[in-house]
């Protein structure tokens, strides 16, 4: 394989990686925990937090805070999982690229 073919292949892989990363960045992920639902963009920016008011009265504020953390972590794990699934084939175990 000559150097030009390798460079072209590398450019194609880079385009595919950027396309996959763009898809992840623009997708919304919903994390849930009991009556708390959070929506997070693939860039890990929080879009919204929704709390079911009917169930709020039975919980105290500390419990609510814990549920928000659990819901956020759920959404973040979904982002990490999809990033690994879509981009892991390109990085082949190289840590810290995305």
C-alpha positions, -999 to +999 in steps of 0.1 A: +000+000+000+015+033-010+016+065+012-011+083-008-036+054-004-028+053+033-034+090+036-067+088+017-078+059+039-069+079+070-089+109+057-119+087+051-117+072+086-114+107+101-145+118+082-164+088+094-153+095+130-164+131+128-198+121+114-203+096+142-192+122+168-216+147+153-245+123+155-237+116+192-233+153+200-266+162+185-286+134+200-306+138+232-303+112+260-329+108+287-318+096+321-344+086+347-346+079+384-379+074+401-399+106+393-370+126+380-361+127+342-332+146+328-324+153+291-287+157+282-271+164+248-244+142+235-220+170+244-230+164+280-249+197+282-280+194+304-311+204+284-338+199+310-348+184+343-384+173+348-398+164+382-432+147+386-448+171+410-474+146+422-447+125+438-426+153+451-445+158+483-436+124+496-398+130+492-375+154+510-350+177+493-320+155+499-337+126+483-347+148+453-310+159+449-299+122+450-325+113+423-313+141+401-277+129+404-287+093+396-307+105+365-278+126+352-254+098+357-278+075+338-278+099+308-240+104+309-235+066+308-257+063+278-236+090+260-203+072+270-217+038+259-228+051+225-195+070+220-175+038+227-198+018+204-195+043+175-160+055+179-143+026+196-137+009+163-116+038+152-096+044+184-090+007+191-085+012+228-066+044+226-076+063+258-086+099+260-095+106+223-132+113+230 
